[in-house]
Amino acid sequence: VLLHAAAGGVGLLILQILKRKFKNVEIVAIASTAEKLKLLKDEGADHVINYRKERFEGEVRRLTKRKGVDVVFEHVGADTWNGSLLCLKRGGRLVTCGSTSGVSTTMNLMQLFQQQYRIFGSFGCSMKNIAESLAKMADGMTPVIDSVWPLVDFEKALGKLGDRKALGKLIIRL
């Protein structure tokens, strides 16, 4: 599994769920700093890639002996979309739930059908999903919290997210 923005709140939660639910899963986690890469290793990532120093597409192909990964969790958007497709094996799945780097991109349609990719969009969740998530937390799985901010500092917290300096979730307190 390839996991983009892995040191963010969504990425870390996906990493934790995958490691708990699938014992044989091998996770390639992508982030931008040594601090984030260390956190990802500590949380169970098998391989980490600093996308600012290495092209993630080439590293993933090298790690998988050019086979590609079964699944990509893509929630960055336009900046990583086509590279994510290059990382998939034939018949692989791409799951997207975000577009922080842009909402539009171009795509090689021939690659899509020749490689038989499956692309899934995910937005929001049901009450059943919330109940399952709460049960996981009660069972000992906890989100990684970067920091807690008072509501008056909401803009500063957004700045930390925008600067990609958060390690996990930011909590805004009333």
N, C-alpha and C positions, 0 to 999 in steps of 0.2 A: 504494500500500500504506500502510495506517495501522498504526503500531507503537506500542503502549502500553509504558510502563515502559522506554522505549528506552535509557536510560542505565545500565540494569542489565546484569548478565552475559549473560542470555538475549537481551535486546533488542539489545545491541551486536553479539552474534554473528549474530543474524538480519539486522541491518543490513549487516554485512560480507558475508555470504553473498549477499544479494539484490544488492548493488552489484557483486559479482564475477560472479555467474552470469547476471544479467539486465541487459544494458547500457542498456535503455530504461526501466527501472523508475523511478518517481517515488515517493519515500518521504516520508511525513509522520510525524515522530517526536514523541512526547509525553513531556515530563518536567516537573520542578517547580522548577528553579532556573536562573539565568543560566549558571552553571558547567556544568551538565548540557547545556543547550541548545548552548553553544559546543562542547562535546565532540562532540555529535551532528552539528553542522555540519561539524566537522573530519573526522569519520568518513564523511561523504558524504550526510547527510540533506538532502533538497531543501528541506523546510519543517520548521520546529520550532514547537511550541505549548507554552506554559507553562500547564498545566491549572489552576494556582492563580490565574492572572490572566485566562484566557479560557475560555469554554466550548468544549471541543474539537469538539463536534458542529457548532456553528455555523461554526467556522473551517474544518473539513473540507468542509462543504457550500459555503462561499464559495470555497475553493481549487479545488474540482472543478466550479465553476459549477453547483452543486446536483445534479450527476450522481451523486456518491458514489464511493467507492473500490471496487476489485475485491476486495481482501483486507484483512481486519483480523486482526492478531496480537494476541489478547486474553489476557493472562495476569495481569490484575489481579483480575478477579472481579466481585462484586456491584456495586461502586461504578461501574464503567464499562460493564457488560454492555449495558444498553439504549441508552446513548449510542453504543456501538460498532455496534449494529444500525442505528441512524439514519444512520450514516456509510456504510453499504454501498449500492452501487448494486443495482438489480434483478438477481437471480441471483448476487450477490456471495457470497464465502466468508468465514466467520469461523473462525479456528483458535484453539483455546484449550488452554493447557497449564498453567494455574495459577489460583489463587483466593485470593490473599493478602488481599483485602479482604472476603472472605466467600464461603461455598460455595453460598449459596442466593439466588435472586432471583425476581422475577415477570417474565413475558414476555408480550407481546401476540402471541397465536397467529395472529390474523388478519394482522398485519404479516408474520409469518414465512411464511405460505403465499402471501399476495398478492405479496410481493416475491421469492418463490422463493429465499430464502436457503439456503445450504448451510453447515451447522455441523459442524465436525470437532473431535473431542477427541484430544489427543495426550498420551501418558504413557509415559515411558521411551524406550528405543531398543534396537535389535538390534545384534548384533556387526557387521553390515554397516554400520550407521550410524556406529558407533565407528570402523571402519576408514576410512570416507569422511571423517570429521572429522579423523582423524590425517593423512590424505593432504592435506587442505586446509591444515592447519597446516604440513606439510612443504613445501607449495608457497608459503609465505610469509604465509598468513593467521594472525594471532596474536590471541588474546583480549586485551581490555583488562583489565589487572590494577590494581585500586585499591590493594590493600595485602596484605601477608603478615603473618600473626599466628601466634605460638606457641600451641600447644594450650592452655596455661594461661590464655590470654586469649580463649578461645572465646566466653565470654559477652559480652565487650566487642565482639568482632567481630559477634556477633548483634545487639547494640545498635545498631551502625552501620547494619546492614541494616534493622533495625526503624525507625530514625529516618530512613530513606531518604537517607542521606548518602554511600552508596557510589557510585563512578563505575566501573562494571565489576564484575569478579569479586573476591571476597575469597578468599585462600588461607590455609588452616590448616595449619601445619607441625608435625609431631610432634617 
